[in-house]
């Protein structure tokens, strides 16, 4: 993935030397972590791409979705596979929305004269 230009907060961090140094250390550690997660491991590249796309869809960050969608297609995820990933995410999101209502409906009603 291409590195984006520094955002305004990253630019302003440069004004505070201690914060700047901590930020640089954090950025290097994050990049190392990112690389270890996305550049190998137990999952094959297509599985990693599908998981990353699913997470991006779940977070609802359009720019991140587009980035991981492009990466997934480049790795070889087909349209049907991408559609299934999106379907799985949608089912889980809908399930999460329905759970609180189901839990509330199933909870026993409290007696009016009792506390807590």
HELIX and SHEET records of a PDB file:
HELIX    1   1 UNK A    8  UNK A   13  1                                   6    
HELIX    2   2 UNK A   17  UNK A   38  1                                  22    
HELIX    3   3 UNK A   45  UNK A   59  1                                  15    
HELIX    4   4 UNK A   62  UNK A   75  1                                  14    
HELIX    5   5 UNK A   79  UNK A  106  1                                  28    
END                                                                             
